[in-house]
Structure formats: C-alpha cells, structure tokens
Amino acid sequence: MTALTIENLEKRFNGSLILKNISLSIAQGEFVSLLGPSGCGKTTTLRCIAGFEQPDGGRILFGNRDMTAVLPEHRDIGMVFQSYALFPHMTVAENLSFGLQARRTPAAEQRRRCAEVLAMVRLEGLEKRFPRELSGGQQQRVALARALVIEPSVLLLDEPLANLDAALRDEMRFFIRDLQQRVGITSVYVTHDQAEAMVMSDRIVVMSQGAIAQVGSPHEIYEKPTSAQVATFIGRSNTIAGSVKTLDGRDRYQIDTACGLLNGLGPAGLSVGTPISIMFRPESVRVGEKRPDDNALSGVVKQSIYQGGARQLTVRIDPGIDVLVDVEGKSLIASGDSVSLNIAPADTWLLTK
C-alpha cells in the first residue's frame, strides 16, 4: 500500500487546458472515485496517474517518490480497463501470469499468487478457459485479478463496469468494494455513475470542466453539496431561490423566498441578504404529515409515476415551481390531487452558487 498525492496537476491538449490545477491527497488503502460527466477530466487525471499521459504542470507522488516522469511500466500500478483488455489467445492462467513473467517472478511464486488471487475473485477451476468462454462478469473479475496479482502499490480502475448489464453491475459494485477492503490497496476509480461512486467510495471527487468541484465522503457530497451543479449531479434535488433574512444560531438561517419564509441549514458565516438557493431531496419531503418547525408548501400533483417500491410525484407549488417528491409505491396519490408538503429544516441545505 502507498499514499497517492497529486499537486497542481495541469494538462493541455491542442492548446486547451483540460486539467486545471488538480490537487488531491489519497491515503494508504483509501478508495477514491473520480466522478463527473463526459469531458470533465476524470479519465485524463487517471491516465496521468498511470503515466499514459504526461502532465504539463504539477507533480504526482506515490508516497514520497515523485512519479511524474516515470514510465508506466515502472510505476507499480494495477490497471483495470472498461474493455477488460484481456489477451484473447491466452487462458485465464496465462493472462494472470503475463505481468508476473514480465517481472521475472519465479514459476512457483507465479503459481501461488495466481491461485491466491483466483480464490479472491471466486474463479477457481477456470484457469484453462479462454476469455471467449467466460461471461462478462467473469471476464471483469479476470481483469481485476490480473491487476491484483502483481501486488501493485496503487490500483486504477477506468469505468470497469460500464459494459455490464444493470443487475451484474450492481453485483460487481459490492464485489469490488469488498475485495478492495480485504486487500487494503489504495484505489482510484473513474465513473460517471453517481450510484457506483456512492456505494463504493471512501471519498468522492466531483469533477467539472477540468477542475475539482468538491471532495468529500458520499454522505457529505449528497447532504451538503457546495454548489447547485454538484447537488443536481449527485442524485435528484429540489432548489428554491431566495436570500438570507435572519440568522438563528451558527448554521441555521431563515430564507426569504417566493414561497414565503423557509428555514434551512447552511455553511457558517452567511450574512443577511446573501442570495442563496435552499436545496432538499425528494425523499426528504413528507406529504400531509406536518411536524413542529417544518417548512410547509402546498401544490397540485402534475405527474405521478409508479416505480415499483416508490412513486415519484412532480408537484407544482403555489409560485409556479415544480418539486419532486418520493412516496411509497402503494400510494394512491394521482395527477390533479392537491397536496401539502412538509420538509424539516434539518433536511435542507443552502447553496451559495
């Protein structure tokens, strides 16, 4: 295991700045996801860590060793690609042994490591099969095993589940996370799927337009996003514009909005008159059940969509704002119904940008 540090990383393509002053510290054994839409710079960042791209500025360190100019084959990394990148003419055992042979690992040690890692990924008995004889999930586990068998300092994963069907993708999320925790390897995972990042990560790095928008635990990113952009990218959210009217304690505020006065939590230090948006998640809204201090809204259901265990409502509240609300799938609330909505101040967060 080793810590990974990125300092002021910059990368240009054809004169355009693709990565803008990326700085990040990843602890030994930590699982960090780079999350963002296509073109945000997450894969370029990963390729710079791997050595496949040479940065135009900044440094990359493994522990205290500066790896910025070190060739990929000398960086002691394991890489898992979206396309699996298995050698089709080699068996599972031969695919696993390839990196060990390149490192001139003794044959007995190769056999021991291959057997050990095949047990880790639950592929015992498939050593003699070729990739074409395996399912997509099995191929992905072989790719993961090949990255781990060399016992790298850092594991890099570039959207490795993108080619799997939904059910298998869900299964592999938990499998990879469990395996990473058992092995204890420092891991960087690239994805555009916020559900993957939420389930698997110790911390999430949300990227946008070549820069870091926010870094935090899944809980911090979801409950306390630093911008409307992060709030909308991580799950579904509702926002109502307003300005700070009064302060009640260090982080509780009263907000003047078109819906009336609403109470919400926010970062400390906001002053009266600060333009903000009050953000709350659809699952935090209660229909009809009012508690003391709740923010109360009312409106008419525009759309009611059944989703199995849940039903998603779109409610047009009085000022003409649409609010998403999650209720139980068995709910009989239908389009055209008038409803009252209640949100606890503790379930809100103020966005200043």
PyMOL commands that set and color helices and strands:
alter all, ss='L'
color gray80, all
select helices_A, chain A and resi 42-50+72-74+92-102+107-120+131-133+136-149+166-183+194-200+218-223+228-233+282-284+345-347
alter helices_A, ss='H'
color red, helices_A
select strands_A, chain A and resi 4-13+16-26+31-35+57-62+65-66+77-80+154-158+186-191+203-208+211-216+238-247+252-257+260-265+275-280+286-287+295-306+310-317+321-328+338-343+348-351
alter strands_A, ss='S'
color yellow, strands_A
deselect
rebuild
show_as cartoon
